[in-house]
């Protein structure tokens, strides 16, 4: 049987707290201020986390048991009132079977009852699963390996979905042998549709070039300068020409060259029509 030795155990009637004061100096639990369960030398562990040490030679753990409609919480505080009592926290909601993570006294991430990871929100709004990220970002980095794997089992279909204000605007879908990158294109989303417009004149304004990127001087590629293409097909380019941030660092433009395809196809159709007309003269 284990033996407990102490000089003083006192109960404060005002709040029912129990103070263990072994040496009568006011240092609770032990004179060093550390609590050891399963060890007599809690101070021998890392000084940043030796205030309470549970030690065994096998698996070790702590159980926080709460009611079926209540929370189990671990709070990180830097004060004794208001939000300072829970500046950071990990909390399990037994009612909804969800685990929440908070910083700066606010929830930042949640794993819900279905295992869906939510960053910047607390519900999926009919999302079917996976990692749901809104009003925040996920930064994935891994040296010499793929930082992100997307793997769909069972059937062909959507593997990633992109939303704006909870409306679907794009997706990535896969089959057993290919990947498709999709943007919204359903006719029910569009109006003022016309097929009578001059593509050839606009196409001749594009300025295809060959160049290398500064960071890859030995590789020459075909492409466009974003600001030049923007004057012809603005929907293909993001960003502003010569934009800089508050520290005068460049904010670079980007281009989605797939957005040039309609212009190319329409030009080919116009050229084909001209050739056919010449052949029939």
ZIJO-V670203 format. One line per field, one symbol per residue. ss: DSSP state (h for helix, s for strand, l for the rest). psi: psi as a letter, one per 20 degrees, with the letter a starting at -180 (. if undefined). burial: b if it has 16 or more other ideal C-beta (glycine too) atoms within 10 Angstrom, else e. A space follows every 10 residues. Layout:
BEGIN
ss=???
psi=???
burial=???
END
This chain:
BEGIN
ss=llllllllss ssllllssss llllllllll llllssslll lhhhllhhhl lsssllllll llllllllll ssssssllll lhhhhhlsss sssllllsss sssllsssss slllllsssl llllllllll ssslllllll llllllllll llllllssss ssssllssss ssssllllss ssslllhhhl llllllllhh hhhlllllss sllhhhllll sssllhhhhh lllhhhssll lllsllllls lllsslhhhh hhhhhhhhhh hhhhhhhhhl l
psi=pqpppqhppq pohhjkqppo nhjjiioqfr hijqppojqi mhiirpiilj hopppribqq rppoprqija qpqoqoqjrj qbhiilgqqp ppohgilqpq pqqkkqphqq oahjjpppoj ririljqiaa oopqkaqpop pppkrpippo opqgrqapiq ppqoljppir rpqqaiirpp opqpjphiir rlpqjnqohg gghiiqmqrp rqqhimhjop rqbqpghghh hgmhiipqrp pkqqahjkqp oqqrpnihii ghggghgggg ghhgggghhi .
burial=eeeeeeeeee eeeeeeeeee beeeeeeebb eeebbbeeee ebeeeeeeeb eebeeeeeee eeeeeeeeee beeeeeeeee eeeeebbebe bbbeeeebeb ebeeeeeebb ebeeebebbe beebeebeee ebeeeeeeee eeeeeeeeee eeeeeeeeee beeeeeeeee bebbeeeeee eeeeeeeeee eeeeeeeebe eebeebeeee eeeeeeeeee eeebebebbb ebbeebbeee eeeeeeeeee eebebeeeeb eebeebbeeb eeeeeeeeee e
END
